[in-house]
Amino acid sequence: MRFELTLLGTNSAVPAYGRFPSAQVLNIQEKRYLIDCGEGAQMRMAEYGVPRSRIRQVFISHLHGDHIFGLAGFLSSQSLLGRQGPMDIFSPPGLEAPIRGLLGCGGGLSFPLRFHLVDTGRHQVIFEDKHTRVYSLPLVHRIPASGFLFREKERLRNMRPEKIKAYNIHYRDIPAIKGGADYRLPDGRLVPNEELTLPPPAPRSYAYCSDTAYSEALVPMIRGVDLLYHESTFCEDMAGHAAATGHSTARQAATIARMAGARRLILGHYSSRYKNLGPFLEEARAVFPDAELGEDGKVFGVEWEGG
């Protein structure tokens, strides 16, 4: 089952050099989650073959325009296409009124729109479904902002077919064994679970950290994450300006990735002053070799390991 991130926009406030503002879609086992929705996001979804009708949840990091100006258009288009299922939007306070105001100008929507407030000062579960939990990540920005950590729920253990036959295990006992229980034979002997099952694949994870100044407080919250998108608005020669505006440099993003033990780092949210992104990658890889440039249209996957 897929765990796949599609980048729709990787620039910061001003679109430039073919880079749109922030937006991305995460596919976890065929559930699609929209993360931020800068202008042009729905155009990118069409261009990159992202099924817009499959999106049920939208996660907005903060209320700067480059992260929300595509949202009303996306929702309006869904209504025009006859959507009936509800849409849940998770964001800091202040988003509902302007979005409902804009949509109300056109007569409203064909589907229920539900807003959920995110406490940007707390790290906590804000959403979960059958396969995934989503956690808020407090960020350091000029206005309240939250990143998001998506983590798969741990799957059940896998039965060894030969053990089912060897111990004549009844099918009614299998769910408990897959859940970790030992098995007691008719003669009273106890067969340990480890003999009967194989461990499941390790849960996969993705962290979205944008927009934020350098913050080591993130490290324990994202430790061991498989895939980390950390904003890198500037190169290191503008570190002072980055701090003053609530942003990070590529080197700082790489430092957080290294400290957290992330497996891969994706850079993004580039300032429009940069046409050539090569220096970002060079700067990051000097600190964290498994860094990659985020670019519009790029897809990053995480494979299951073990199990």
C-alpha positions as CSV (number, residue, x, y, z in Angstrom):
1,M,0.0,0.0,0.0
2,R,1.3,3.4,-0.9
3,F,2.7,6.1,1.3
4,E,3.4,8.9,-1.2
5,L,3.9,12.6,-1.1
6,T,3.2,14.8,-4.2
7,L,4.5,18.4,-4.1
8,L,2.1,20.8,-5.8
9,G,3.9,24.0,-4.9
10,T,7.3,24.7,-3.3
11,N,7.8,28.4,-3.5
12,S,7.1,31.0,-0.7
13,A,4.9,34.0,-1.0
14,V,5.4,35.0,-4.6
15,P,5.1,32.4,-7.4
16,A,8.3,32.4,-9.4
17,Y,10.3,30.3,-11.9
18,G,7.6,27.8,-12.4
19,R,7.2,27.2,-8.7
20,F,3.7,27.7,-7.2
21,P,3.0,28.6,-3.5
22,S,2.8,25.9,-0.8
23,A,0.5,22.9,-1.3
24,Q,1.0,19.1,-1.3
25,V,-1.0,15.9,-1.2
26,L,-0.1,12.9,0.9
27,N,-1.5,9.5,-0.1
28,I,-1.5,7.0,2.7
29,Q,-3.0,3.7,1.7
30,E,-5.2,5.5,-0.9
31,K,-6.4,8.1,1.5
32,R,-5.5,11.6,0.3
33,Y,-4.7,14.5,2.6
34,L,-4.3,18.0,1.3
35,I,-1.6,20.0,3.2
36,D,-1.8,23.7,2.7
37,C,-3.5,25.1,-0.4
38,G,-1.8,28.1,-2.0
39,E,-3.1,29.6,-5.2
40,G,-3.1,27.3,-8.2
41,A,-3.2,24.2,-6.1
42,Q,-6.1,22.7,-7.9
43,M,-4.5,23.4,-11.2
44,R,-1.4,21.4,-10.1
45,M,-3.7,18.6,-8.9
46,A,-5.1,18.3,-12.4
47,E,-1.7,18.6,-14.0
48,Y,-0.2,15.9,-11.8
49,G,-3.1,13.5,-11.9
50,V,-4.1,13.9,-8.2
51,P,-7.8,12.8,-7.8
52,R,-9.3,15.9,-6.2
53,S,-12.5,14.1,-5.3
54,R,-10.6,11.7,-3.1
55,I,-9.5,14.4,-0.7
56,R,-11.5,14.3,2.6
57,Q,-9.3,16.3,4.9
58,V,-7.4,19.6,4.5
59,F,-4.6,20.6,6.9
60,I,-3.7,24.3,6.9
61,S,-0.5,25.3,8.7
62,H,-1.2,29.0,9.1
63,L,-3.2,31.9,7.5
64,H,-0.6,33.6,5.3
65,G,-2.0,33.9,1.8
66,D,0.6,31.7,0.1
67,H,-0.8,28.8,2.2
68,I,-4.6,29.4,1.8
69,F,-5.4,31.5,-1.3
70,G,-6.2,28.3,-3.3
71,L,-8.6,26.9,-0.8
72,A,-11.8,28.7,-1.7
73,G,-11.3,27.9,-5.4
74,F,-10.7,24.3,-4.6
75,L,-13.8,24.0,-2.5
76,S,-15.9,25.9,-5.0
77,S,-14.8,23.6,-7.8
78,Q,-15.6,20.5,-5.7
79,S,-19.2,21.9,-5.3
80,L,-19.5,22.6,-9.0
81,L,-18.5,19.0,-9.7
82,G,-21.4,17.8,-7.5
83,R,-19.5,16.7,-4.4
84,Q,-21.7,15.4,-1.6
85,G,-19.4,14.0,1.0
86,P,-18.2,16.3,3.8
87,M,-14.8,18.1,3.9
88,D,-12.9,18.6,7.1
89,I,-10.5,21.5,7.5
90,F,-8.0,21.6,10.3
91,S,-6.4,25.0,10.9
92,P,-5.4,27.7,13.4
93,P,-8.3,30.0,14.4
94,G,-9.5,32.7,11.9
95,L,-9.9,30.7,8.7
96,E,-13.6,29.8,8.8
97,A,-15.1,33.3,8.5
98,P,-13.3,34.4,5.4
99,I,-13.7,31.1,3.6
100,R,-17.4,30.9,4.3
101,G,-17.7,34.5,3.3
102,L,-16.1,34.0,-0.1
103,L,-18.1,30.8,-0.7
104,G,-21.3,32.5,0.3
105,C,-20.9,35.0,-2.5
106,G,-21.6,32.2,-4.9
107,G,-24.5,30.6,-3.1
108,G,-22.7,28.1,-0.9
109,L,-21.6,24.5,-1.3
110,S,-23.2,21.3,-2.3
111,F,-21.5,19.5,0.6
112,P,-20.9,20.0,4.4
113,L,-17.8,22.0,5.3
114,R,-16.5,21.3,8.8
115,F,-13.8,23.4,10.5
116,H,-11.6,22.1,13.3
117,L,-9.4,24.4,15.3
118,V,-5.8,23.5,15.8
119,D,-4.0,24.7,19.0
120,T,-0.7,25.9,17.6
121,G,0.9,25.7,21.0
122,R,0.4,22.0,21.6
123,H,1.7,18.7,20.2
124,Q,-1.3,16.4,20.2
125,V,-3.4,14.1,18.0
126,I,-5.8,16.3,16.0
127,F,-7.2,13.6,13.6
128,E,-7.2,9.9,13.1
129,D,-8.9,7.4,10.8
130,K,-8.5,3.7,10.2
131,H,-4.9,3.8,9.1
132,T,-3.4,7.1,10.3
133,R,-3.0,9.5,13.2
134,V,-2.2,13.2,12.6
135,Y,-0.4,15.2,15.2
136,S,0.0,19.0,15.5
137,L,3.6,20.4,15.6
138,P,4.0,23.8,17.2
139,L,6.0,26.1,14.9
140,V,7.8,29.4,15.4
141,H,6.5,32.0,12.9
142,R,5.2,35.6,12.8
143,I,1.6,34.4,13.3
144,P,0.2,31.2,14.9
145,A,1.4,28.2,12.9
146,S,1.3,24.4,13.2
147,G,3.1,21.7,11.3
148,F,1.7,18.2,11.0
149,L,3.1,14.8,11.7
150,F,1.3,11.9,9.8
151,R,2.0,8.5,11.3
152,E,0.6,5.2,10.2
153,K,-1.1,3.1,13.0
154,E,0.7,-0.1,13.8
155,R,-0.7,-3.1,11.9
156,L,-1.6,-6.5,13.3
157,R,1.0,-9.2,13.3
158,N,1.1,-11.7,10.4
159,M,0.2,-15.3,11.1
160,R,2.6,-18.0,10.0
161,P,0.4,-20.3,7.8
162,E,2.5,-23.4,8.7
163,K,1.8,-22.8,12.4
164,I,-1.9,-22.6,11.9
165,K,-1.7,-26.1,10.4
166,A,0.8,-27.4,12.9
167,Y,-1.2,-26.5,15.9
168,N,-4.6,-26.9,14.3
169,I,-5.5,-23.3,15.3
170,H,-9.2,-22.5,14.9
171,Y,-10.0,-19.4,12.8
172,R,-11.8,-17.8,15.7
173,D,-8.6,-17.7,17.6
174,I,-6.6,-16.0,14.9
175,P,-7.7,-12.3,15.5
176,A,-6.5,-12.5,19.1
177,I,-3.2,-14.1,18.1
178,K,-2.6,-11.4,15.4
179,G,-3.3,-8.8,18.1
180,G,-0.3,-10.2,20.1
181,A,-1.9,-13.0,22.3
182,D,-0.2,-16.3,23.0
183,Y,-2.1,-19.5,22.2
184,R,-3.0,-22.2,24.7
185,L,-3.1,-25.8,23.3
186,P,-5.8,-28.2,24.4
187,D,-3.2,-30.0,26.6
188,G,-2.5,-26.7,28.5
189,R,0.8,-25.8,26.9
190,L,1.3,-22.2,26.0
191,V,2.7,-21.3,22.6
192,P,4.3,-17.9,22.6
193,N,3.0,-15.4,20.0
194,E,6.5,-14.9,18.5
195,E,6.5,-18.5,17.4
196,L,3.1,-18.1,15.7
197,T,3.5,-14.7,14.0
198,L,5.7,-12.4,12.1
199,P,6.0,-8.7,13.0
200,P,4.1,-6.3,10.9
201,P,5.8,-3.7,8.7
202,A,7.1,-0.7,10.6
203,P,4.6,2.2,10.6
204,R,5.7,5.0,8.1
205,S,5.7,8.7,8.9
206,Y,5.8,12.1,7.4
207,A,6.4,15.5,9.0
208,Y,5.5,18.9,7.5
209,C,7.3,21.8,9.1
210,S,6.5,25.1,7.3
211,D,6.5,28.0,8.0
212,T,9.0,28.1,10.9
213,A,12.1,29.7,12.2
214,Y,14.8,27.3,13.4
215,S,13.4,25.4,16.4
216,E,15.1,22.5,18.2
217,A,11.9,22.0,20.1
218,L,10.6,20.1,17.0
219,V,13.3,17.4,17.3
220,P,11.7,15.1,20.0
221,M,8.3,15.4,18.2
222,I,9.6,14.2,14.9
223,R,12.4,11.9,16.0
224,G,13.0,9.0,13.6
225,V,10.5,10.3,11.0
226,D,10.8,8.7,7.6
227,L,10.2,11.8,5.5
228,L,10.6,15.4,6.7
229,Y,9.6,18.4,4.7
230,H,11.2,21.4,6.4
231,E,11.0,24.9,5.0
232,S,14.2,26.4,3.7
233,T,13.2,29.8,2.6
234,F,16.8,31.2,2.5
235,C,20.4,30.2,2.2
236,E,22.7,30.6,5.2
237,D,24.0,34.0,4.2
238,M,20.5,35.3,5.0
239,A,20.2,33.5,8.3
240,G,19.6,36.8,10.2
241,H,16.8,37.8,7.8
242,A,15.3,34.2,8.1
243,A,15.2,34.5,11.9
244,A,13.6,38.0,11.7
245,T,10.9,36.8,9.4
246,G,10.1,33.5,11.1
247,H,11.8,31.3,8.5
248,S,14.7,28.8,8.2
249,T,17.8,28.3,6.0
250,A,18.6,25.1,4.2
251,R,21.4,24.5,6.6
252,Q,19.1,24.9,9.6
253,A,16.6,22.5,8.0
254,A,19.3,20.0,7.6
255,T,20.4,20.4,11.2
256,I,16.9,19.6,12.4
257,A,16.8,16.6,10.2
258,R,20.1,15.3,11.5
259,M,19.2,16.0,15.1
260,A,15.9,14.2,14.7
261,G,17.4,11.2,13.0
262,A,15.1,11.7,10.0
263,R,15.6,9.3,7.1
264,R,15.1,11.8,4.3
265,L,14.8,15.6,4.2
266,I,12.9,17.5,1.5
267,L,13.7,21.2,1.2
268,G,11.1,23.7,0.1
269,H,9.3,27.1,0.5
270,Y,12.0,28.9,-1.4
271,S,12.1,32.6,-1.6
272,S,11.4,34.1,-5.0
273,R,14.7,35.8,-5.0
274,Y,16.3,32.4,-5.9
275,K,16.1,31.0,-9.4
276,N,18.9,28.5,-9.0
277,L,18.2,26.0,-6.2
278,G,21.6,24.3,-6.3
279,P,23.1,26.2,-3.4
280,F,20.2,25.0,-1.2
281,L,21.0,21.4,-1.8
282,E,24.8,21.9,-1.4
283,E,24.3,23.7,1.9
284,A,21.9,21.0,3.3
285,R,23.9,18.0,2.2
286,A,27.0,19.3,3.9
287,V,25.0,18.7,7.1
288,F,22.6,16.0,6.2
289,P,23.5,13.9,3.1
290,D,20.0,12.5,2.6
291,A,18.6,15.9,1.7
292,E,16.7,16.5,-1.6
293,L,15.3,19.5,-3.4
294,G,11.5,19.7,-3.2
295,E,10.2,20.8,-6.7
296,D,6.7,21.1,-8.0
297,G,5.5,17.8,-9.4
298,K,8.1,15.7,-7.5
299,V,6.8,12.5,-5.8
300,F,8.4,11.0,-2.7
301,G,7.5,7.5,-1.6
302,V,8.2,5.5,1.6
303,E,8.3,1.8,1.3
304,W,7.2,-0.7,4.0
305,E,10.1,-2.4,5.7
306,G,10.0,-5.7,7.5
307,G,6.8,-7.7,8.1
